[in-house]
Amino acid sequence: NACTGTGRPGIDDDTCTSGVCAGEADPECNDDCDFAVPAIVGVNLSNNSSAGPDDGEASCQPLSNNDVWFEYTAACNGITFASTTGSALAPSNDTVLSVYTNCPALGGTEFACDDDSGVGLQSALNFSTTNGTTYLIRVAGFEDNKGPIHLNLRPVDDCLIDGVCYGAGDHNPANDCQACIPQVSSTQW
């Protein structure tokens, strides 16, 4: 959990015993863009229940509040799909998702934004990525929505398998009977 054992003042480092890591939760972990947590292809968890003042605004929904931030470094050139499916904000589970070139306070600009294109009132969008480039992703609740957040990320037309990008239809170098089929899985042959 990227929000435990952050080592910030008052938060101890994680401890690991027999392969199980645990740590003290940092309630302000990714509340500020400067403290965005690393995001991976797959499901990324957070919670905006204790989020403080916003340090960004979504152009597609100016009534987005209680933001949390993720930092995603693309491993592939192409398109990345992001959604908040699985989030459980109350009272209406309404999320707002936006993507920035950098933190707004550092001159970053928003280049993708969505409110309500996902399941129910959840958010979903596609954004262009360049291998090695880092993007800041803001997830907020509409008006006073707060609670557990899921940020789902996956390449659209590529597969990221064992840290290597493969295009749709590329075959496994170790087994020609397996191929990258992003519609089936973007993380496995």
Beta strands, then each sheet from edge to edge (+ up, - down):
strand 1: 15-17
strand 2: 20-22
strand 3: 37-39
strand 4: 42-47
strand 5: 64-73
strand 6: 78-83
strand 7: 95-100
strand 8: 110-115
strand 9: 124-129
strand 10: 134-142
strand 11: 148-155
strand 12: 158-161
strand 13: 164-167
strand 14: 171-172
strand 15: 175-179
sheet 1: 1+ 2-
sheet 2: 3+ 5+ 10- 7+ 8-
sheet 3: 4+ 11- 6+ 9-
sheet 4: 12+ 13-
sheet 5: 14+ 15-
end
